[in-house]
Amino acid sequence: MTRIEEDAPVVAMDARDWADIRERQALVYPGGVGRSSGYLGRPAPTLVRGKGYYVWDAEGSQKVDLSNNFTTLVHGHAHREVTAAAVRALENGACFGLPNSDEVRHAEVLLERVPWCDYVRYTSTGTEATMTAVRMARAISGRDKILGLSPSYHGMGDALLSMIGMTAGVPRGVSDDVLLVAPDDRHALVEAFAQHGDTIAAVVLDLMPMSAGGRPLSPAFVASVASLAQQHGALLVVDEVISFRLAVQGFANAVYGLLPDLLVTGKAIGGGLPIGAILGRRDVMGILDSSKPRSIFHGGTFTGNPVTMSAGYAAMKLFQVDEVGRLNALGERLRNGLSKTGEPFGWTANGYGSVVRLEPRSQEPDERLRQLFWIAFEEGVALAPSGTLCVSTPMDDTVIDSLVERMSRCFHRLGSSPESTDGLGE
Ligand SMILES: Cc1ncc(COP(=O)(O)O)c(C=O)c1O
């Protein structure tokens, strides 16, 4: 097997600081984990360093990172230029209460990528961006309902959490205003518009919903959504928090030819620092213009902070057409390899370009994914607990082939799902 550890930097560890760190998580976090999306059934490995496509855990063990913080890090960890940009900004002051030059520069390069959008507003997370987009659509239309796919994840906003079925703590009045259809279910879509068309403020769409298996939606379904939304005066809000990395101008426009009323993004455009963004035409974005009567409020203490904006600018500058294409080809190579080796053991590799979603054929998919996580970690690969994976620009074909080899061993070791009758596993 190819040694992909060559040239990796040595981590200087202070064992005293990291002693028992895994167990210490359980003492500080409910459920022993800092975010629900990181839940692994037992104390998660604690990472102490990342460089390129590697991460190191507190025990000093090196892993190839296929999570990249839930698809955020297009350039892997601690990229020299991205890090230098963040440090430069930090040295000039971490944040200000007035506009800064880095946010304007970031906005200019971002808007260049989506020429049908006139304006952008930043947030600190994708959650805030999708929530704000929904509020904008409601304010513009004077309607309350939103329509989305079930399941699809759009962050932690009350209404949007309903789309992934997590309604504990969400007021019933809020979830009652959310209409759900299954991905590619055109019949249910037409029915929803027939019944509620004049009360729908927006359709919120992720064109490759990861929680529904990471398959790109069918172009025919997407075309129906766009035309029904337009017919009924509902805004089309496309959530590209993940998928914006798949094409310079985002997935919706590049692959489906869509010109959404509002495009929401985040993750990759922040160079590894917290970010969200809402982009759209002048008439739609005008609802955020405080000089206008009945505008809506959009704040955020850390919105547009220079450190994120500077790192994000550097990351975007390094991610032009050729590099996006090369990364998508690497993702394709990984997906094909994982499909071939995982299929006999009940695993499907979906996704598009640089994003790969591993799906188990199992009655207990979450448990199965957790089992795979732990085996992969032993084999030197850091997966995301959800099975949403991505490649990063420091990788090349050799790294991908080595990853496929390692994952093939994981599929073998894990064997077929007990509930799956068609696998060949041990
Ligand atoms: C499609 C999508 N939308 C929105 C979000 C929320 O973004 P954030 O975690 O930055 O709040 C996520 C996060 O994973 C996402 O995948």
The ligand as a Tripos MOL2 file, in Angstrom:
@<TRIPOS>MOLECULE
LIG
   16    16     1     0     0
SMALL
NO_CHARGES

@<TRIPOS>ATOM
      1 C1        -27.1550   22.2820    3.7810 C.3       1 LIG1
      2 C2        -26.8680   22.9500    5.0890 C.ar      1 LIG1
      3 N1        -27.4940   24.0970    5.3880 N.ar      1 LIG1
      4 C3        -27.2500   24.7570    6.5310 C.ar      1 LIG1
      5 C4        -26.3420   24.2710    7.4490 C.ar      1 LIG1
      6 C5        -26.0760   25.0230    8.7260 C.3       1 LIG1
      7 O1        -24.8100   25.5920    8.6850 O.3       1 LIG1
      8 P1        -24.0000   25.8830   10.0450 P.3       1 LIG1
      9 O2        -23.6340   24.5690   10.6330 O.co2     1 LIG1
     10 O3        -22.8330   26.7190    9.6140 O.co2     1 LIG1
     11 O4        -24.9340   26.6290   10.9360 O.co2     1 LIG1
     12 C6        -25.6730   23.0890    7.1830 C.ar      1 LIG1
     13 C7        -24.6920   22.5430    8.1400 C.2       1 LIG1
     14 O5        -24.1920   21.4570    8.0220 O.2       1 LIG1
     15 C8        -25.9380   22.3980    5.9740 C.ar      1 LIG1
     16 O6        -25.3150   21.2520    5.6810 O.3       1 LIG1
@<TRIPOS>BOND
     1     1     2 1
     2     2     3 ar
     3     2    15 ar
     4     3     4 ar
     5     4     5 ar
     6     5     6 1
     7     5    12 ar
     8     6     7 1
     9     7     8 1
    10     8     9 2
    11     8    10 1
    12     8    11 1
    13    12    13 1
    14    12    15 ar
    15    13    14 2
    16    15    16 1
@<TRIPOS>SUBSTRUCTURE
     1 LIG1         1 GROUP 0 **** ****
